[in-house]
Amino acid sequence: MLKELFEKADKNTKEKLRKSQWGKWVFDRKNCTLTYDPERTGYEIDLEEIHTSAEMLDWVFQLWNKIWIQEDDPQGIADLIAAFDDLLYPQSNYCSFGKDKRVLNPKEIIEEKFKEVGL
């Protein structure tokens, strides 16, 4: 049963990476950016600039304080966290066991994830 759960989780992650979309957040693999609702706002996060868990958390709270995302898309913050999780593996790469880590090359983590799932 545990094996089946892991297989299902891997399949879900692969599908999310293939679509490169979490709610209204869209990942641009070439530029290594996450953009919120590119057709409308174009609010962009350069993932290559996120080297610490503090920098990642700063994005979460910066957006939390934007009225437009709270009113228009209450799920938007959760979708951003899901995108961070699928693309950057924060628990493993940024803050294992409550210890802050510094990531030198976030794009390398992302490319390795795509490679793992065959994309």
N, C-alpha and C positions, 0 to 999 in steps of 0.2 A: 504494500500500500504506500509506503514512504517513497519507493522508487517511482510509482505512478504520479505522486504529487510533484516530485522533482521534474519529471518529464513534462507534466502539464505546465509547470512554472517556466521551464525552458522554452516550451512552445509559445507561451504567451509573450515572453520577452522577445523571442525571435520575431514574432508577428509585429510587436510594437516597434522594434528596430527596423523591420522591413518597411513599415508605413512611415516611420520617423515622425510620428505625431502622438501627442498626449493631450487630449482635449483640444484646446486652441493653440497649444505650443507645438511648433514645427521645428524639427532639427534639420539644419543644413550641414551635411557631412563635409562638403568641400570647404566651407568657411568655419566649421566647428562652432556654429552658433545655434542658440534656441531663440526663436522669435515668437512672440505672442501675437496671434491673430494677424499674420502678415498682410492680409488684404486690407485690414482696417488700421491697426495701431503701429505695427512694425516695431514694437518694443523688443529690443534685442539684447541677448546675453551672450557675450563671447566666452565660451567654455574654456578656451585656452588661457584665460586670465584668472581662472579659479584654481588657486594653488593650496588653499587651506580651508578647513571646515568653517572658519570665521568668515571667509569671503563668500562661501556658499550660503551660510546662514544670513549674511547681510542681504543677499538677493531675496531671500524668503521674506524677511521683515520689511525690506524696502517696498516690495510689491504688496505686502499685507497692508501697508499704510496708504496705498493708492485707492481712492474712493471708487474709481472706474472699475477696478477688478472686483472689488467687494460687491458693488451693485450689479454689474453686468454678468459676472461669472464667478459665483462663490466657490465653484469647484476648481478655479484656476490655480490657486496656491497648491492644492493637493496634486493637481496635474503636473505642476512644476517640480514638486518633490518627487513624484513618480519618475519623471524624465531624468532628474539628477540621479536617482537610484539606478535606473536602467542603464544610463550612459556612463556614469562615473563611479558607481559602487562606493558611496561615501563611507559606509560602515567598514569596509575593508581598506580603502585607500586614504581616507581623510581623518577618521577618528576612531580607530579600533580601541576597544577597552577604555574609552573615555580619554584617550591620549591623542592630542592634535598631531597630525602628520603634515608634512609639506610635500606636495606633488609637484615634481619638476616639469612633467610633460602630460597634462591632462588629455591631449589628443591621442597619445600613445595608449592610454587606458581605453579610450573609446574605440580606437581601431582594433585593439585586442579583443574587445567584446564582440564587435562585428565579425571578426575572424572566427571566434569561438562558435558562433551560431551559423557560420557558413555564408556570410553576406559580404 
